[in-house]
Amino acid sequence: MRTILLTGVLACGTACAQTAPVAPADGWTVYSDLAVWQASDAVPIDQLDGDWSTYSPRAGRNTALMRNRVAAGVEKNRWRLGLEWRQDARLGTDRESLDAFYLYQQRREPAPPASFALHGQYFSWQALGLRGGYTFDGPRIGGRTSSMTLSAAVYGKQQLRERSIDGVLNYPRAGSYGFAASHVDTNSRMRYPFMGDAPSASGASLSLAAALPLSDAWTLHLQADDFASRLRWKNLPVNTESLRSEVTSFDENGYVNFGPMLSGRKRQVDRSVRIPRYTAAALDYWNGNWGTGMQLVRYAGATVPTFSLSRRIGPLTLRANVETRFDSAGLGLEAGNFRVMLQSDAIKLDEAKSRSLQLHYHVNF
């Protein structure tokens, strides 16, 4: 249990929408984007590898998410070409499994007899890629022209980690416990004796973004990242383990003696994996220098609603966000070619369970 929950939680924390494409220009445009999103239900992100001094899980399903992007490239005549580094991770478990791990972290035991069903799934993927895209003009709606950007990416230098645990943890009486669990660990970095050829991978993805003006004041933005994707792995290392431990006796000092039974198998497999899809729909309204908006994001089984209020002041645009899934709020600024947005559920970032940062800058020649 400690292995899957701790390792999964440590690598997790986040997910974030990609910055909107730069408006097509006749000349050259050089752009750079940074987008980082980390979100956790149970504990603040900076405490994931600690003692969980602040612990407030949700009833039922609990999630930790991570979605990071760094991109830079050029655009000309509606074509865009750039490099991107990306990292996606998600951890899904339930309140009962988290409670069992929390007791372990706090070096406490429940009042016996007690039993916990253990379940957790973790996925992490990162890669370096080359992305190309083209922006199409669509029909005129509400007196304005709609647009759609279709992009494709190919990836290399990939790393994959998938882990899952299922089992049960029992405390039959004070000072004793027993557990039975199965653990599957797929790790592209894993190396073990008598291993065959090293792992290799290839991958590709398609993404789509559209801006649909519904009227002079209303605009609908749609985004579907990785709506079609495929990652192909060869010789991917997989470790499968089963572990049982039954308490047998106590020694003269009162410590538990137990007899563990461990069995497992290491092997290499060929596998196809899909990148977790990210979809978003945002509806914006502007009246003079004031704007409002609502966005719905769907990622890794979580739906994240966000409401915003914007104000233009000369060359500046100020924006305030309120997000209701992880209860975070943010402030943003747009000035010419520069955009920034910082969002968190706590003023002190080291106490935050959700935080995100988006930066964008482009130069036209």
N, C-alpha and C positions, 0 to 999 in steps of 0.2 A: 504494500500500500504506500509506504513512504516513497519508494522509488518512482512510481508512476505519478503520484500527486505532486511531490516536490519538484521533480524534474520538469513535469509538464507545466506547473505553475511558474517556475522560474523562467522558462523560455517564453511563456505567454505574458501577456499583459495587454494587447492592442489590435485596432484597425482604423483606416482613415480614407476618406474619399480623395481621389486624385484631383489635382487642381484643374480647373476648367481650361480647355485649349485656348491658346491665343487667337484672337480674331485674325482671319486671313489678311495678309498685306501684300501689296504688289512687289515690294522689295524683300530683302532677307530679314528674318527675325531669328535671333538667338535667345533661347529660353532656358530657364533652370527651375526645377520644382523640388520641394522637400515636403513630405507629408508623413506624419507619425501619429498613430492612434493606439493607445493602450487602454484597456478597460477590464475591470475585474469586479465580480459581484461580491465576493466574500471578504476580502481584506485589501487594504491599501497596497498599491503596486510595489512600493519600496519595502514592504514587510513580507513579501511572498517567500523570501528565503530566510525569514527570521522566526520569531516566536509567536507571531499572530496576536500581538497585544490588543489590536483592534480587529474584532471578528464579528461581522454582521451579515451572514449569508441570507439568501432568499429561500423561501419555502420551495421545495421541489428542485427543479433544474437550476444549476448555477453554471456560469460561463465566465471564461477569461479569454480575451481576444487581443490579437496584435495584427496590425496592418501597416507596414512601413514602405515608403517609396522615396527614392532619390533618382531624379531624371535630369538630363540636359541634352539639348540638341538644337537643330535649326529647322526653319520653316520658310518656304518660298512657293508662291503660286499655288497655294492650298495644299502643297505637299509638306509633310513633316517627317523628319528622320532624327532619331535620338537613341542614346544609351540609357538604360534604366537598371537600377538595382532594386530588388524588392524582397520583402520578407513577410510571410503570412504564418500565423499560428493561431490555434484555438484549442481550448481545453474545456470539455464538457463533463460534468459530474453532477451528483445530487447532494442534498443537504445531509443525508445520513452518512455518506462517505466522508464529507468534509468534517462532520462532527467527530467521527472516529479519528481522523488525522489531527484535528485540533486538540483532542485529548492527548494524543501522542506528543504533539508539540509542547503542550503545557505540562507534560510528565504527570498526568492525572489519569485516574481510572474511574469509570462510571460505577454507580451502585449495582453490585451483582444481584441476580444474574442479568446480563445484558448481551445483546447480539446486534451487530451492524452488518448490513449487506454492503459490499464494496463494489463500486463501479466507476470507471473513468476512462475517457478516450482523449487522446492528444494527437494533434497533427501540426507539423511544422515544416515549412518549405521555404527555401531562399534560392535566388539565382540572379545571374547577370544576363541582361537581354538587349537585343537590338529591336527597336520598334519603329515601324513606318506607318504612316496614315495619310488619308486624303479627306478633305472637307468638301461635301457636295451642297449645292444650293437646292432647297426644296421649294414647294409651292408657296406663294404669298398668302399669308393668313393675317387678317386684321390689319392690312396695309403694310405689313412687314414680311421680309423673306425668311423662311425657315431654313435651317441648316442641319446637316448630319455629318459626323466624323466617324469613319470606319478605320480602325487600326489593327495591325497584326504584329505579333512579336515572336521571335525565336529566342530560345534560352540555352545558356551553357553554364558551366561551373555550378551545377545544381547540388543542393544538399537536401535530404529528406529524412524526417524522423516521424514515425508513427508509433504510438504506444497505447496499449489498452490493458486494463486489469478488471477481473471479475472474481468475486469470492465472498467470504464471510469471516468476520472476526467475532469471537465469543469471549465473554468474561463470565465463566460459570460460578466462580466464587472469588472472594477477596484475595488478591495477590496471585491470581493465576489467569491464564488466557490460552486460547487456541485459535488457530486460523487455518484456512484452506483457500488458496488463491491461484489463479492462472494469470500469466503475464506474457504478452507478446510485444517484442521490441524490434521494429524495423528501422535500421540505422545505416544510411549510406556511408558513414564514417567508420562503421564497425570493422575491426580486423581481428581474426582469430586464427589459431594454428590450422594448417592444412587447408586454408582457404584457397579457392580457385582464382580465376581472373578477377581483377579489380572491378568494382562497379562502374558502369558508364550510363549516361542518360542523354536524352534529347527531349525538347519540348517546344510547343507552340501554343499561341493563344490568340483569340479574336475579341476585340472590345468595340463598343458602339456608344456614341454620345450624340444627343440631338437637342436642338433648341427650337421650340415651337411657339411663335408669338400668337397668342389667342386673341389679342386686341392691342390697342396702343398701350394699355396699362398692364396687361397680364401676359406672362411668359411661362411656359412649361418646359422644364429641363429634364431630360431622361438620360440615364447612364446605365450601361450594362457591361461591367468589366468581366472578362473571362467567361462570356456567355457560351463560348465553345473553346475547349482546351484539351490538350492531351500531353501528358508527361510519360515517356517510355523509359523504363529502367531495365538494364540487364545486369545479372549477377548481383542483385540487391541482397545484402545480408539480413537475415531474419533470425532472431533468437526467441524460442518458445520455451517457457518454463512453467512448472507446476510445483507449488510449495505447500506442504502441510506441516503443522507443528502441534503436537498434543502434549499437554503438561503431564509429566509422569510422577514427579515428587518435588520435595523441597530439601535443600541441603541444611547443614547445621546452622548456617547463618541466616536462613530464611529465604534464600534466593531460589527462584524457580529453576528446576531442571526440566528440560523439554527435549523431545526427540524429533528433530526436523527431518523431513523426507523431501528431497529435492530431485526433480527429474527434468530433463529438457533436451532440446535439440537445436543445433545451429545449422543453417543451410543457406543457400543462395537461390534466388528466384528471379524470374522475369515478370515485370508488372507494369500495368498502365494505370496512371493516376490522373484524376481531374483536379484542376486548381479550384478552390472554393469560389463560387460565384459571388459577385458584389453587384447589387442593383440599387438604384436610387431614382426617386422622382421628386422634383422640387417645383413648387408653384410660387412665382414672385409677382408682386403687385407694386407699382410705383404711381404715386400721385404727387406731382411736383418734386420736391426734394425729399419726400418721405417714402419709404418702402417697407413692405412687410413680406414675409415668406414662410412657407412650410415645406419641410423636406421629410421624406420617409426613406430610410435605408434598410435594406435586408441583407444580412451577412451572417453566415455560419449559424443559421437558425435563430438569430436575434433580429428583432425589428426595432429600429431606433428612430423615433420621431424627433424633429428639431423645429423650433419656431424662432423666427428672427425679426428684428426691427432695424432698419437702416436709415441713415440721414446723410444727405450731401451737404457739405459745407465748403463752398468754393471748389478747389481742386481735390479735396479730400472726401472720402466716403467712409463713415463710421458705421460699424455693425455690431449688434449684440445678439447672441444666441442663447437659447434655453433648450436643453435636450432632456427628455423625460424618461428614457430607458435606464440610463446610468446616473441621472440627476446631476448633470453638469451644466455649466454656463460659461460663455466665452465672449471675448471682445476682439474685434478685427478692425483693420485699417487698410484702405486702398488709396494709394497716391500715385497716379500716373501708371508707370509700368510695374509698380511694386505692390504686392498684397501680402498681408500677414493676418493670421487668426490663431489665437491661443485660447484653449478651452480646458476647464477642469471642474471637478466637483468639490474642490477644497482650495482655500487660499494658499495654504502651504502645500507645494507640489509633492513633497515627500510623504504627505498624508493622504494623497489623492488615490481613489480607486479608479478614476477615469481621467484621462488627460490626452490632449491632442495639440499638435502644432502644425500649421500649414504656412509655407513660404513660397512665393512665386516672384520671379523677376524676369523681364524680357527686354530686349533692345532691338529696335527697328533700324535698318540701314537703308 
